């Protein structure tokens, strides 16, 4: 099974392109599910039909669904939350504090992701296409398995849980199952053989700049981007004259220049789709859009090569650590050592990266940025020599 996550800045057309891709895959014989986690509910509009929380047939070998995150919060979290409040109150925690401790940030997005995983595993799908929310929401979504696992470890350490439950083994088992489920989600997202991100953009400088930051943020989370799609490219004006033709040629020239710069900065293929006069709604229109997007190519073919996030090599008595995150000249990068972890922050997106065991006795003495990411020099700490 393959999972394709479509995301991009709001309004770039990712929902329509995700739907068109799903139609193409089903047409090529793949049992396909397309599911939306976007609160805008636009996927149903693209197909021109109603969608619910469970997969419904919209074409041969093609099913679609829309995740109702509010309903998931109401049904899936309330029971465990009430049990946590009861245990905390019994342990002497004030009722108001217990209420605050059970508010997990980003829970809606986390449950949406777990529901996608459930739908993917309960059906005999060859491909699951996911219409994610706008870029910022998607980055939060993909960071949540790590973030909430850390929250659980800190808020409810195993020893504290064992001490508080005192005969309430069912609750302890529920917390353990949740932690295990988060680990499974993380493995699913980080598996390049299964999951890839298709980043949708329009050929405008501000949008491309955000897309480059998204590439860095996803690489930092060790999630593979295996394709870029530039949507709404202005058609060429040809030999026509007049103000409209002049405008078209000028706008297309600006877009081509932006795309040339984008291609020069990445090894990923950039698929382009021209702006269409009619809004692509319904199966026939989506098939035409898929033809324009993919031609005769297979939508499952990924572009670019995957590198390990961390690459280490000796340099005399020191070590060099490469953090393979694509960066731009304007990237804001910060590094900090936190115990046995390296805190890497790129354009506001932070991740704690566990250091390889060989580097834990070493100190960071220098760091630089180049076209392949961060290059960090480690040397043996003075106290480690004494």
VEXDREN-2710 file (C-alpha; in Angstrom, 1 decimal):
% VEXDREN-2710
k/r/px/py/pz
1/UNK/0.0/0.0/0.0
2/UNK/1.1/3.5/-0.7
3/UNK/0.0/6.7/1.0
4/UNK/0.2/10.1/-0.8
5/UNK/-0.3/13.2/1.3
6/UNK/-1.3/16.3/-0.7
7/UNK/-0.6/19.7/1.0
8/UNK/0.2/23.3/0.1
9/UNK/-0.7/26.9/0.9
10/UNK/-4.4/27.5/1.2
11/UNK/-6.0/28.2/-2.2
12/UNK/-3.4/26.6/-4.5
13/UNK/-5.8/23.8/-5.6
14/UNK/-4.4/20.8/-3.6
15/UNK/-7.9/19.3/-3.1
16/UNK/-8.7/19.3/-6.8
17/UNK/-5.3/17.8/-7.7
18/UNK/-5.6/15.1/-4.9
19/UNK/-9.0/14.2/-6.3
20/UNK/-7.6/14.1/-9.9
21/UNK/-4.7/11.9/-8.8
22/UNK/-7.1/9.5/-7.1
23/UNK/-9.2/9.3/-10.3
24/UNK/-6.1/8.6/-12.4
25/UNK/-4.9/5.9/-10.0
26/UNK/-8.3/4.1/-9.9
27/UNK/-8.4/4.4/-13.7
28/UNK/-5.1/2.5/-13.9
29/UNK/-6.6/-0.4/-11.9
30/UNK/-5.5/0.5/-8.3
31/UNK/-8.0/0.1/-5.5
32/UNK/-7.9/3.8/-4.3
33/UNK/-9.2/5.6/-1.3
34/UNK/-9.1/9.4/-1.2
35/UNK/-9.8/10.9/2.2
36/UNK/-9.8/14.6/3.3
37/UNK/-8.6/15.9/6.7
38/UNK/-9.2/19.5/5.6
39/UNK/-11.9/21.2/7.6
40/UNK/-13.0/23.1/4.5
41/UNK/-14.8/19.9/3.2
42/UNK/-13.8/20.7/-0.4
43/UNK/-13.3/17.1/-1.5
44/UNK/-17.0/16.5/-1.8
45/UNK/-17.3/19.6/-3.9
46/UNK/-14.6/18.4/-6.3
47/UNK/-16.5/15.1/-6.9
48/UNK/-19.9/16.9/-6.9
49/UNK/-21.3/14.4/-4.4
50/UNK/-21.9/14.0/-0.6
51/UNK/-19.2/12.3/1.5
52/UNK/-19.2/10.9/5.0
53/UNK/-16.8/9.6/7.5
54/UNK/-16.8/6.0/6.0
55/UNK/-15.6/5.3/2.5
56/UNK/-18.3/5.5/-0.2
57/UNK/-18.0/4.5/-3.8
58/UNK/-17.6/7.4/-6.3
59/UNK/-16.3/5.5/-9.3
60/UNK/-15.0/2.1/-10.3
61/UNK/-12.2/1.1/-7.8
62/UNK/-12.4/4.6/-6.2
63/UNK/-13.8/5.4/-2.8
64/UNK/-13.8/8.7/-0.9
65/UNK/-14.4/9.9/2.7
66/UNK/-14.1/13.0/4.8
67/UNK/-12.8/12.8/8.3
68/UNK/-15.0/14.5/10.9
69/UNK/-12.4/15.6/13.5
70/UNK/-15.0/17.2/15.8
71/UNK/-16.9/13.9/16.0
72/UNK/-13.7/12.0/16.7
73/UNK/-12.9/14.3/19.6
74/UNK/-16.3/13.9/21.0
75/UNK/-16.4/10.1/20.7
76/UNK/-12.8/8.8/21.0
77/UNK/-11.2/11.1/23.6
78/UNK/-13.9/11.9/26.2
79/UNK/-13.9/8.5/27.9
80/UNK/-10.1/8.4/28.4
81/UNK/-10.0/12.0/29.4
82/UNK/-12.7/11.5/32.1
83/UNK/-10.7/8.6/33.5
84/UNK/-7.5/10.6/33.6
85/UNK/-9.3/13.4/35.4
86/UNK/-10.7/10.9/37.9
87/UNK/-7.2/9.4/38.6
88/UNK/-5.6/12.9/38.9
89/UNK/-8.3/14.1/41.3
90/UNK/-7.8/10.9/43.4
91/UNK/-4.1/11.6/43.6
92/UNK/-4.8/15.0/45.2
93/UNK/-4.7/17.2/42.0
94/UNK/-7.2/20.1/42.1
95/UNK/-10.2/19.5/39.8
96/UNK/-9.4/22.6/37.7
97/UNK/-5.7/21.5/37.3
98/UNK/-6.8/18.0/36.4
99/UNK/-9.0/19.5/33.6
100/UNK/-6.1/21.5/32.3
101/UNK/-3.7/18.5/32.4
102/UNK/-6.0/16.5/30.1
103/UNK/-6.1/19.2/27.4
104/UNK/-3.8/17.8/24.7
105/UNK/-2.7/20.4/22.2
106/UNK/-3.4/19.5/18.6
107/UNK/-5.8/16.7/19.5
108/UNK/-8.1/17.3/16.6
109/UNK/-5.3/16.9/14.1
110/UNK/-3.9/13.9/15.8
111/UNK/-7.2/12.1/15.7
112/UNK/-7.6/13.0/12.0
113/UNK/-4.3/11.3/11.4
114/UNK/-5.2/8.2/13.4
115/UNK/-8.5/8.0/11.5
116/UNK/-6.6/8.1/8.1
117/UNK/-4.4/5.3/9.4
118/UNK/-7.5/3.3/10.5
119/UNK/-9.2/3.7/7.1
120/UNK/-6.0/2.8/5.3
121/UNK/-5.6/-0.5/7.3
122/UNK/-9.3/-1.6/7.3
123/UNK/-9.7/-1.6/3.6
124/UNK/-7.9/-3.5/0.9
125/UNK/-6.5/-0.4/-0.7
126/UNK/-3.5/-0.2/-3.1
127/UNK/-3.3/3.6/-2.6
128/UNK/-4.6/6.1/-0.1
129/UNK/-4.6/9.7/-1.3
130/UNK/-4.9/12.2/1.6
131/UNK/-6.1/15.8/1.0
132/UNK/-4.5/17.5/4.0
133/UNK/-5.2/20.9/5.3
134/UNK/-3.1/24.0/4.4
135/UNK/0.7/23.7/4.9
136/UNK/0.9/25.1/8.4
137/UNK/-1.8/22.7/9.7
138/UNK/-0.2/19.8/7.9
139/UNK/3.2/20.5/9.5
140/UNK/1.5/20.5/12.9
141/UNK/-0.3/17.3/12.0
142/UNK/2.9/15.4/11.0
143/UNK/4.7/16.6/14.1
144/UNK/2.0/15.5/16.5
145/UNK/2.9/11.8/17.0
146/UNK/6.3/12.8/18.4
147/UNK/4.9/15.8/20.3
148/UNK/2.1/14.0/22.0
149/UNK/4.2/11.0/22.8
150/UNK/6.6/13.4/24.6
151/UNK/3.6/15.0/26.4
152/UNK/2.4/11.6/27.6
153/UNK/5.9/10.6/28.9
154/UNK/6.2/13.9/30.8
155/UNK/2.7/14.3/32.1
156/UNK/2.1/10.6/32.9
157/UNK/5.5/8.9/33.5
158/UNK/5.2/5.1/33.8
159/UNK/6.0/5.1/37.5
160/UNK/3.5/7.8/38.3
161/UNK/0.9/6.0/36.3
162/UNK/1.5/2.7/38.1
163/UNK/1.3/4.6/41.5
164/UNK/-1.9/6.4/40.6
165/UNK/-3.9/3.6/39.0
166/UNK/-3.8/1.3/42.0
167/UNK/-6.1/-1.3/40.6
168/UNK/-7.2/0.7/37.6
169/UNK/-5.2/-1.4/35.1
170/UNK/-7.6/-0.7/32.3
171/UNK/-6.7/3.0/32.3
172/UNK/-3.0/2.2/32.4
173/UNK/-3.5/-0.1/29.5
174/UNK/-5.3/2.6/27.6
175/UNK/-2.4/5.0/28.0
176/UNK/0.0/2.3/26.9
177/UNK/-2.0/1.5/23.8
178/UNK/-2.1/5.2/22.9
179/UNK/1.6/5.5/23.2
180/UNK/2.1/2.4/21.1
181/UNK/-0.4/3.7/18.5
182/UNK/1.6/7.0/18.3
183/UNK/4.8/5.0/17.6
184/UNK/3.0/3.1/14.9
185/UNK/1.9/6.3/13.3
186/UNK/5.4/7.8/13.4
187/UNK/6.8/4.7/11.7
188/UNK/4.1/4.8/9.0
189/UNK/4.8/8.5/8.2
190/UNK/8.5/8.1/8.1
191/UNK/8.5/5.0/5.9
192/UNK/9.6/6.2/2.4
193/UNK/8.4/2.9/0.9
194/UNK/4.8/3.7/2.0
195/UNK/4.3/7.5/2.6
196/UNK/5.2/10.4/0.4
197/UNK/4.2/14.1/0.3
198/UNK/3.1/15.9/-2.9
199/UNK/3.6/19.6/-2.3
200/UNK/1.2/21.8/-4.4
201/UNK/2.1/25.4/-5.2
202/UNK/1.3/28.2/-7.6
203/UNK/4.2/29.7/-9.5
204/UNK/4.4/32.9/-7.4
205/UNK/7.5/34.0/-5.5
206/UNK/5.7/34.2/-2.1
207/UNK/4.1/30.8/-2.5
208/UNK/7.4/29.2/-3.7
209/UNK/9.3/30.7/-0.8
210/UNK/6.8/29.1/1.6
211/UNK/7.1/25.8/-0.2
212/UNK/10.9/25.8/0.2
213/UNK/10.4/26.4/3.9
214/UNK/8.0/23.5/3.9
215/UNK/10.5/21.2/2.2
216/UNK/13.0/22.1/5.0
217/UNK/10.4/21.5/7.8
218/UNK/9.3/18.1/6.4
219/UNK/12.9/17.0/5.9
220/UNK/13.6/17.9/9.6
221/UNK/10.7/15.6/10.5
222/UNK/12.3/12.9/8.3
223/UNK/9.2/12.8/6.0
224/UNK/9.8/12.4/2.3
225/UNK/8.5/14.9/-0.3
226/UNK/8.5/12.9/-3.5
227/UNK/6.9/15.4/-5.9
228/UNK/6.1/19.1/-6.5
229/UNK/3.1/20.3/-8.5
230/UNK/2.9/23.8/-9.9
231/UNK/-0.7/24.6/-10.5
232/UNK/-2.5/27.3/-12.5
233/UNK/0.3/28.2/-15.0
234/UNK/-1.0/30.9/-17.3
235/UNK/-1.4/29.5/-20.9
236/UNK/0.9/30.9/-23.5
237/UNK/-0.5/33.8/-25.5
238/UNK/1.1/32.6/-28.8
239/UNK/1.1/35.3/-31.6
240/UNK/-2.0/37.1/-30.4
241/UNK/-1.8/40.9/-29.9
242/UNK/-3.6/43.4/-27.7
243/UNK/-3.6/44.2/-24.0
244/UNK/-4.9/40.7/-22.9
245/UNK/-2.1/38.9/-24.9
246/UNK/0.5/41.2/-23.5
247/UNK/-0.7/40.6/-20.0
248/UNK/-0.7/36.8/-20.6
249/UNK/2.9/36.9/-22.0
250/UNK/4.1/39.0/-19.1
251/UNK/2.5/36.9/-16.4
252/UNK/3.7/33.6/-18.0
253/UNK/7.2/35.0/-18.3
254/UNK/7.2/35.8/-14.6
255/UNK/5.9/32.3/-13.7
256/UNK/8.4/30.6/-15.9
257/UNK/11.2/32.5/-14.2
258/UNK/9.9/31.5/-10.8
259/UNK/9.7/27.8/-11.9
260/UNK/13.3/27.9/-13.3
261/UNK/14.6/29.1/-10.0
262/UNK/12.6/26.4/-8.2
263/UNK/13.9/23.7/-10.4
264/UNK/17.5/24.9/-9.9
265/UNK/17.1/24.6/-6.1
266/UNK/15.7/21.1/-5.9
267/UNK/16.3/17.6/-7.3
268/UNK/12.5/16.9/-7.3
269/UNK/10.5/16.8/-10.5
270/UNK/8.2/19.8/-10.9
271/UNK/4.9/18.9/-12.6
272/UNK/3.0/21.8/-14.1
273/UNK/-0.7/22.3/-14.8
274/UNK/-2.0/25.2/-16.8
275/UNK/-4.9/27.3/-15.5
276/UNK/-8.2/26.0/-16.9
277/UNK/-11.1/28.1/-18.0
278/UNK/-13.7/25.9/-16.5
279/UNK/-13.6/24.8/-12.8
280/UNK/-12.8/21.0/-12.7
281/UNK/-15.7/19.5/-10.9
282/UNK/-16.9/16.0/-11.4
283/UNK/-15.3/12.8/-12.6
284/UNK/-14.9/13.7/-16.3
285/UNK/-13.3/17.1/-15.5
286/UNK/-11.0/15.5/-13.0
287/UNK/-9.9/12.9/-15.6
288/UNK/-9.0/15.7/-18.0
289/UNK/-7.1/17.5/-15.3
290/UNK/-5.2/14.2/-14.5
291/UNK/-4.3/13.8/-18.1
292/UNK/-2.9/17.3/-18.2
293/UNK/-1.0/16.7/-14.9
294/UNK/0.5/13.3/-15.6
295/UNK/0.3/12.7/-19.3
296/UNK/1.4/9.0/-19.7
297/UNK/3.4/8.9/-16.5
298/UNK/2.5/6.9/-13.4
299/UNK/1.4/9.1/-10.5
300/UNK/3.0/6.6/-8.1
301/UNK/6.5/7.2/-9.5
302/UNK/8.4/9.3/-7.0
303/UNK/11.1/11.8/-7.8
304/UNK/14.3/12.7/-6.0
305/UNK/16.4/10.4/-3.8
306/UNK/15.9/10.0/-0.1
307/UNK/18.9/10.7/2.2
308/UNK/19.2/9.8/5.8
309/UNK/18.5/12.8/8.0
310/UNK/21.8/12.3/9.9
311/UNK/25.1/11.4/8.2
312/UNK/28.3/11.1/10.3
313/UNK/31.9/10.8/9.3
314/UNK/35.2/11.0/11.2
315/UNK/37.5/14.0/10.7
316/UNK/40.8/13.2/12.4
317/UNK/40.1/13.3/16.2
318/UNK/36.8/15.0/15.5
319/UNK/33.5/14.1/13.8
320/UNK/31.4/15.8/11.2
321/UNK/27.6/15.4/11.4
322/UNK/25.5/16.3/8.4
323/UNK/21.9/17.2/9.0
324/UNK/20.4/16.7/5.5
325/UNK/17.8/19.5/5.5
326/UNK/17.4/21.6/2.3
327/UNK/18.0/25.3/3.2
328/UNK/17.8/28.6/1.4
329/UNK/19.9/31.7/1.8
330/UNK/17.1/33.2/3.9
331/UNK/16.7/30.2/6.2
332/UNK/16.8/31.1/9.9
333/UNK/18.7/28.2/11.6
334/UNK/19.5/27.7/15.3
335/UNK/21.3/24.8/17.1
336/UNK/21.3/23.9/20.7
337/UNK/22.6/20.9/22.7
338/UNK/19.9/19.4/25.0
339/UNK/21.4/16.5/26.9
340/UNK/22.0/13.7/24.4
341/UNK/19.8/15.5/21.8
342/UNK/20.5/18.2/19.3
343/UNK/17.8/20.8/19.1
344/UNK/17.6/21.9/15.4
345/UNK/15.3/24.9/14.6
346/UNK/14.7/25.9/11.0
347/UNK/12.4/28.8/10.2
348/UNK/10.6/28.3/13.5
349/UNK/10.2/24.5/13.1
350/UNK/12.1/22.8/15.9
351/UNK/13.0/19.1/16.4
352/UNK/15.0/17.3/19.0
353/UNK/17.3/14.9/17.1
354/UNK/18.9/12.1/19.2
355/UNK/22.6/12.2/18.7
356/UNK/24.4/9.0/17.6
357/UNK/26.0/7.3/20.7
358/UNK/29.5/8.1/19.5
359/UNK/28.9/11.8/19.6
360/UNK/27.4/12.0/23.1
361/UNK/30.8/12.6/24.8
362/UNK/31.7/15.3/22.2
363/UNK/30.9/19.0/22.1
364/UNK/29.7/21.2/19.2
365/UNK/32.5/23.5/18.2
366/UNK/31.4/24.8/14.8
367/UNK/28.5/24.7/12.3
368/UNK/28.0/25.9/8.8
369/UNK/25.3/25.8/6.1
370/UNK/25.7/24.7/2.5
371/UNK/23.6/23.3/-0.3
372/UNK/23.3/19.9/1.4
373/UNK/22.1/21.2/4.8
374/UNK/23.9/21.7/8.1
375/UNK/27.4/20.6/8.7
376/UNK/28.3/20.4/12.4
377/UNK/31.7/19.7/13.9
378/UNK/32.1/17.8/17.1
379/UNK/35.2/17.6/19.2
380/UNK/35.9/15.7/22.4
381/UNK/34.8/17.6/25.5
382/UNK/37.6/18.7/27.8
383/UNK/36.0/17.1/30.9
384/UNK/35.8/13.8/29.0
385/UNK/39.6/13.7/28.6
386/UNK/40.2/14.1/32.3
END
